Amino acid sequence: MKDQKSIPLPVQKAFLKFLPIFLFLGIVFAQSCKSKKAAKDNPAFTVIETAKTYRGTPYRFGGTTRAGIDCSALVFHSYYAVGINLPRMSADQSKLGQKVNLNQVQPGDLLFFATSKRKNQVTHSGIVTEVNNGDIRFIHASTSLGVTEDYLSNRYWSGAFLFAKRIL
């Protein structure tokens, strides 16, 4: 049996000196890799779950029911589920709340887009459902797919994105 070499005492002391820093950095790193979802007791959870009940509902311009709905009606109904009465149109909804930087977006925040030829005019909206390592997922009423979830990193949506707002 070979003799095991022990770690020199100065190395052990240096390791112990920096151990709290390593632990702190490990915790910070682990937290940053987590997926951010709304907790069940958070109103954002109810907003998101309400929106998800509309999945598969076809898109209808000006539609407000499960027979056909547009993006702003989806946002309207989802927030109404927690007692918040928003305006009916995306452009009007975009005037409420606080602007949020994309690196601070949370589930339940609203995303606003310019999907027409006017590049600065709000014409579309969606609700953030999840943030995973900076990748933002949102639910919205798509003209082609109806109510569905997409990623903001999608080339089309990132190009049309204007800003995010926090209502809750």
C-alpha atoms as a printed R data frame, in Angstrom:
    type eleno elety resid chain resno       x      y       z
1   ATOM     1    CA   MET     A     1   0.000  0.000   0.000
2   ATOM     2    CA   LYS     A     2   1.401  3.386  -1.022
3   ATOM     3    CA   ASP     A     3   1.679  6.251   1.370
4   ATOM     4    CA   GLN     A     4  -0.888  8.953   0.677
5   ATOM     5    CA   LYS     A     5   0.604 12.390   0.412
6   ATOM     6    CA   SER     A     6  -1.151 15.022   2.452
7   ATOM     7    CA   ILE     A     7  -1.963 18.486   1.196
8   ATOM     8    CA   PRO     A     8   0.563 21.012   2.524
9   ATOM     9    CA   LEU     A     9  -0.728 23.142   5.399
10  ATOM    10    CA   PRO     A    10  -0.342 26.513   3.552
11  ATOM    11    CA   VAL     A    11  -2.528 25.182   0.696
12  ATOM    12    CA   GLN     A    12  -5.144 23.970   3.198
13  ATOM    13    CA   LYS     A    13  -5.205 27.389   4.901
14  ATOM    14    CA   ALA     A    14  -5.522 29.212   1.568
15  ATOM    15    CA   PHE     A    15  -8.381 26.932   0.543
16  ATOM    16    CA   LEU     A    16 -10.224 27.532   3.821
17  ATOM    17    CA   LYS     A    17  -9.662 31.279   3.477
18  ATOM    18    CA   PHE     A    18 -11.372 31.363   0.062
19  ATOM    19    CA   LEU     A    19 -14.015 28.697   0.775
20  ATOM    20    CA   PRO     A    20 -16.767 31.243   1.625
21  ATOM    21    CA   ILE     A    21 -16.129 33.033  -1.686
22  ATOM    22    CA   PHE     A    22 -16.309 29.752  -3.629
23  ATOM    23    CA   LEU     A    23 -19.560 28.826  -1.889
24  ATOM    24    CA   PHE     A    24 -21.073 32.256  -2.571
25  ATOM    25    CA   LEU     A    25 -20.111 32.106  -6.259
26  ATOM    26    CA   GLY     A    26 -21.523 28.583  -6.505
27  ATOM    27    CA   ILE     A    27 -24.862 29.704  -5.075
28  ATOM    28    CA   VAL     A    28 -25.021 32.744  -7.371
29  ATOM    29    CA   PHE     A    29 -24.190 30.612 -10.392
30  ATOM    30    CA   ALA     A    30 -26.773 27.987  -9.468
31  ATOM    31    CA   GLN     A    31 -29.453 30.653  -9.026
32  ATOM    32    CA   SER     A    32 -28.684 32.250 -12.399
33  ATOM    33    CA   CYS     A    33 -29.130 28.916 -14.186
34  ATOM    34    CA   LYS     A    34 -32.559 28.264 -12.765
35  ATOM    35    CA   SER     A    35 -35.687 28.708 -14.748
36  ATOM    36    CA   LYS     A    36 -37.858 31.511 -13.429
37  ATOM    37    CA   LYS     A    37 -41.506 30.546 -13.161
38  ATOM    38    CA   ALA     A    38 -44.189 32.271 -11.131
39  ATOM    39    CA   ALA     A    39 -44.916 30.761  -7.711
40  ATOM    40    CA   LYS     A    40 -48.470 29.492  -7.205
41  ATOM    41    CA   ASP     A    41 -49.202 32.216  -4.629
42  ATOM    42    CA   ASN     A    42 -48.065 34.959  -7.027
43  ATOM    43    CA   PRO     A    43 -50.819 36.702  -9.054
44  ATOM    44    CA   ALA     A    44 -48.592 36.226 -12.132
45  ATOM    45    CA   PHE     A    45 -49.179 32.476 -11.802
46  ATOM    46    CA   THR     A    46 -52.942 32.995 -12.179
47  ATOM    47    CA   VAL     A    47 -52.420 35.391 -15.097
48  ATOM    48    CA   ILE     A    48 -50.244 32.822 -16.899
49  ATOM    49    CA   GLU     A    49 -52.464 29.844 -16.125
50  ATOM    50    CA   THR     A    50 -55.508 31.773 -17.345
51  ATOM    51    CA   ALA     A    51 -53.724 32.593 -20.601
52  ATOM    52    CA   LYS     A    52 -52.702 28.944 -21.006
53  ATOM    53    CA   THR     A    53 -56.351 27.844 -20.852
54  ATOM    54    CA   TYR     A    54 -56.757 29.656 -24.184
55  ATOM    55    CA   ARG     A    55 -54.027 27.582 -25.913
56  ATOM    56    CA   GLY     A    56 -55.206 26.455 -29.297
57  ATOM    57    CA   THR     A    57 -57.945 29.093 -29.489
58  ATOM    58    CA   PRO     A    58 -57.919 30.431 -33.052
59  ATOM    59    CA   TYR     A    59 -56.889 33.992 -33.760
60  ATOM    60    CA   ARG     A    60 -59.632 36.417 -34.677
61  ATOM    61    CA   PHE     A    61 -58.987 40.137 -35.104
62  ATOM    62    CA   GLY     A    62 -61.115 41.881 -32.479
63  ATOM    63    CA   GLY     A    63 -62.081 38.492 -31.016
64  ATOM    64    CA   THR     A    64 -62.666 38.241 -27.287
65  ATOM    65    CA   THR     A    65 -63.956 34.670 -26.789
66  ATOM    66    CA   ARG     A    66 -62.733 31.082 -26.943
67  ATOM    67    CA   ALA     A    67 -64.251 30.896 -30.421
68  ATOM    68    CA   GLY     A    68 -61.601 33.401 -31.546
69  ATOM    69    CA   ILE     A    69 -59.361 35.858 -29.726
70  ATOM    70    CA   ASP     A    70 -56.713 38.445 -30.491
71  ATOM    71    CA   CYS     A    71 -53.546 39.202 -28.524
72  ATOM    72    CA   SER     A    72 -54.865 42.136 -26.520
73  ATOM    73    CA   ALA     A    73 -58.019 40.257 -25.492
74  ATOM    74    CA   LEU     A    74 -55.828 37.390 -24.254
75  ATOM    75    CA   VAL     A    75 -53.882 39.867 -22.108
76  ATOM    76    CA   PHE     A    76 -57.129 41.556 -21.003
77  ATOM    77    CA   HIS     A    77 -58.807 38.289 -19.883
78  ATOM    78    CA   SER     A    78 -55.658 36.952 -18.211
79  ATOM    79    CA   TYR     A    79 -55.178 40.043 -16.061
80  ATOM    80    CA   TYR     A    80 -58.900 40.322 -15.369
81  ATOM    81    CA   ALA     A    81 -58.589 36.916 -13.645
82  ATOM    82    CA   VAL     A    82 -56.601 38.657 -10.875
83  ATOM    83    CA   GLY     A    83 -58.875 41.696 -10.711
84  ATOM    84    CA   ILE     A    84 -56.888 44.001 -12.985
85  ATOM    85    CA   ASN     A    85 -58.992 45.695 -15.642
86  ATOM    86    CA   LEU     A    86 -56.684 46.616 -18.536
87  ATOM    87    CA   PRO     A    87 -57.637 48.516 -21.683
88  ATOM    88    CA   ARG     A    88 -58.777 46.340 -24.572
89  ATOM    89    CA   MET     A    89 -56.133 47.356 -27.161
90  ATOM    90    CA   SER     A    90 -52.397 46.514 -27.060
91  ATOM    91    CA   ALA     A    91 -51.351 50.118 -27.754
92  ATOM    92    CA   ASP     A    92 -53.395 51.310 -24.758
93  ATOM    93    CA   GLN     A    93 -52.157 48.438 -22.561
94  ATOM    94    CA   SER     A    94 -48.589 49.437 -23.384
95  ATOM    95    CA   LYS     A    95 -49.067 52.824 -21.723
96  ATOM    96    CA   LEU     A    96 -49.570 51.248 -18.279
97  ATOM    97    CA   GLY     A    97 -47.093 49.799 -15.804
98  ATOM    98    CA   GLN     A    98 -43.349 50.222 -15.474
99  ATOM    99    CA   LYS     A    99 -40.836 49.590 -18.236
100 ATOM   100    CA   VAL     A   100 -38.579 46.647 -17.484
101 ATOM   101    CA   ASN     A   101 -35.188 45.816 -18.990
102 ATOM   102    CA   LEU     A   102 -35.139 42.435 -20.710
103 ATOM   103    CA   ASN     A   103 -32.547 41.124 -18.252
104 ATOM   104    CA   GLN     A   104 -35.046 41.826 -15.439
105 ATOM   105    CA   VAL     A   105 -38.182 40.415 -17.089
106 ATOM   106    CA   GLN     A   106 -40.262 38.088 -14.919
107 ATOM   107    CA   PRO     A   107 -43.178 35.754 -15.580
108 ATOM   108    CA   GLY     A   108 -46.368 37.805 -15.868
109 ATOM   109    CA   ASP     A   109 -44.653 40.813 -17.456
110 ATOM   110    CA   LEU     A   110 -45.984 42.040 -20.779
111 ATOM   111    CA   LEU     A   111 -44.038 42.198 -24.035
112 ATOM   112    CA   PHE     A   112 -44.992 44.652 -26.764
113 ATOM   113    CA   PHE     A   113 -44.186 44.409 -30.451
114 ATOM   114    CA   ALA     A   114 -44.428 46.350 -33.690
115 ATOM   115    CA   THR     A   115 -45.605 43.825 -36.270
116 ATOM   116    CA   SER     A   116 -46.742 46.266 -38.954
117 ATOM   117    CA   LYS     A   117 -44.855 48.603 -41.278
118 ATOM   118    CA   ARG     A   118 -44.759 51.272 -38.575
119 ATOM   119    CA   LYS     A   119 -41.709 50.106 -36.639
120 ATOM   120    CA   ASN     A   120 -42.401 52.091 -33.452
121 ATOM   121    CA   GLN     A   121 -46.144 51.522 -33.094
122 ATOM   122    CA   VAL     A   122 -47.397 48.833 -30.688
123 ATOM   123    CA   THR     A   123 -49.513 46.336 -32.610
124 ATOM   124    CA   HIS     A   124 -49.003 43.097 -30.676
125 ATOM   125    CA   SER     A   125 -48.604 41.913 -27.088
126 ATOM   126    CA   GLY     A   126 -47.806 38.790 -25.110
127 ATOM   127    CA   ILE     A   127 -47.355 37.601 -21.524
128 ATOM   128    CA   VAL     A   128 -44.016 36.256 -20.276
129 ATOM   129    CA   THR     A   129 -44.541 32.680 -19.058
130 ATOM   130    CA   GLU     A   130 -40.982 31.687 -18.221
131 ATOM   131    CA   VAL     A   131 -37.419 32.982 -18.201
132 ATOM   132    CA   ASN     A   132 -34.767 30.299 -18.548
133 ATOM   133    CA   ASN     A   133 -31.110 31.366 -18.677
134 ATOM   134    CA   GLY     A   134 -32.161 34.637 -20.256
135 ATOM   135    CA   ASP     A   135 -34.374 32.944 -22.850
136 ATOM   136    CA   ILE     A   136 -37.814 34.519 -22.539
137 ATOM   137    CA   ARG     A   137 -40.896 32.452 -23.342
138 ATOM   138    CA   PHE     A   138 -44.233 34.183 -23.835
139 ATOM   139    CA   ILE     A   139 -47.831 33.339 -24.667
140 ATOM   140    CA   HIS     A   140 -49.766 35.338 -27.235
141 ATOM   141    CA   ALA     A   141 -52.417 35.054 -29.918
142 ATOM   142    CA   SER     A   142 -50.605 34.438 -33.189
143 ATOM   143    CA   THR     A   143 -52.428 35.285 -36.417
144 ATOM   144    CA   SER     A   144 -51.312 31.991 -37.955
145 ATOM   145    CA   LEU     A   145 -51.314 29.584 -34.980
146 ATOM   146    CA   GLY     A   146 -53.857 31.055 -32.558
147 ATOM   147    CA   VAL     A   147 -52.918 31.149 -28.882
148 ATOM   148    CA   THR     A   148 -49.457 29.657 -28.570
149 ATOM   149    CA   GLU     A   149 -46.130 30.095 -26.802
150 ATOM   150    CA   ASP     A   150 -42.996 31.361 -28.503
151 ATOM   151    CA   TYR     A   151 -39.496 32.452 -27.537
152 ATOM   152    CA   LEU     A   152 -38.407 36.062 -27.759
153 ATOM   153    CA   SER     A   153 -35.118 34.759 -29.196
154 ATOM   154    CA   ASN     A   154 -37.059 33.752 -32.325
155 ATOM   155    CA   ARG     A   155 -35.750 35.924 -35.160
156 ATOM   156    CA   TYR     A   156 -39.170 37.341 -36.035
157 ATOM   157    CA   TRP     A   157 -40.153 38.229 -32.467
158 ATOM   158    CA   SER     A   158 -36.765 39.650 -31.484
159 ATOM   159    CA   GLY     A   159 -36.894 41.871 -34.573
160 ATOM   160    CA   ALA     A   160 -40.412 43.118 -33.792
161 ATOM   161    CA   PHE     A   161 -39.841 43.573 -30.033
162 ATOM   162    CA   LEU     A   162 -40.278 47.112 -28.653
163 ATOM   163    CA   PHE     A   163 -40.292 46.929 -24.844
164 ATOM   164    CA   ALA     A   164 -41.478 45.085 -21.737
165 ATOM   165    CA   LYS     A   165 -43.766 46.369 -18.993
166 ATOM   166    CA   ARG     A   166 -44.599 45.181 -15.494
167 ATOM   167    CA   ILE     A   167 -48.193 45.548 -14.339
168 ATOM   168    CA   LEU     A   168 -48.124 43.279 -11.259
